[in-house]
Amino acid sequence: MKFPDLLLQAISRAEIPLRFEPGAEEAVAGPVLELIRAWLLSHSPNPLIEELLEELNGTREVPK
């Protein structure tokens, strides 16, 4: 499974009124993904950070 999909699933299970609006999950997920991306990029580049960024971007599967 990809991280963006996991995040959207978690948001859709949340008890927030916005979840009934079309596109609400994506609207909430966008800033969260950007915050996590900025946090990861603030660390010195290394292979683990690169793997985490790939998972965050949805280009790599999350390990089981």
C-alpha positions as CSV (number, residue, x, y, z in Angstrom):
1,M,0.0,0.0,0.0
2,K,1.2,3.6,-0.6
3,F,1.5,6.2,2.1
4,P,-0.9,8.7,0.5
5,D,-3.6,6.0,0.3
6,L,-3.0,5.1,4.0
7,L,-3.3,8.7,5.0
8,L,-6.6,9.1,3.0
9,Q,-8.0,6.0,4.7
10,A,-7.1,7.4,8.1
11,I,-8.7,10.7,7.3
12,S,-11.9,9.1,6.0
13,R,-12.2,7.1,9.3
14,A,-11.9,10.3,11.3
15,E,-14.9,11.7,13.0
16,I,-14.8,15.1,11.3
17,P,-17.8,16.7,9.5
18,L,-15.7,17.5,6.4
19,R,-15.4,13.9,5.4
20,F,-18.8,14.1,3.8
21,E,-17.8,16.9,1.4
22,P,-16.4,15.8,-1.9
23,G,-12.6,16.1,-1.9
24,A,-12.4,16.8,1.8
25,E,-10.0,13.9,2.5
26,E,-7.6,15.2,-0.2
27,A,-7.9,18.8,1.1
28,V,-6.9,17.7,4.6
29,A,-4.2,15.3,3.3
30,G,-2.4,17.9,1.2
31,P,-1.1,20.1,4.0
32,V,-0.2,17.0,6.1
33,L,1.9,15.6,3.3
34,E,3.6,18.9,2.7
35,L,4.5,19.2,6.4
36,I,5.9,15.6,6.5
37,R,7.8,16.3,3.3
38,A,9.3,19.5,4.7
39,W,10.3,17.7,7.9
40,L,12.0,14.9,6.0
41,L,13.8,17.3,3.7
42,S,15.1,19.3,6.7
43,H,17.3,16.3,7.6
44,S,20.6,15.7,5.8
45,P,20.2,13.5,2.7
46,N,20.7,9.8,3.3
47,P,19.2,6.6,1.8
48,L,16.6,6.2,4.5
49,I,15.3,9.8,4.0
50,E,15.2,9.1,0.2
51,E,13.1,5.9,0.8
52,L,10.7,7.7,3.1
53,L,10.2,10.5,0.6
54,E,9.5,8.0,-2.1
55,E,6.9,6.4,0.2
56,L,5.4,9.8,1.0
57,N,5.2,10.7,-2.7
58,G,3.5,7.3,-3.5
59,T,6.3,6.1,-5.8
60,R,7.3,3.3,-3.4
61,E,5.2,0.8,-1.5
62,V,5.1,1.1,2.3
63,P,6.8,-2.0,3.8
64,K,4.5,-4.5,5.5
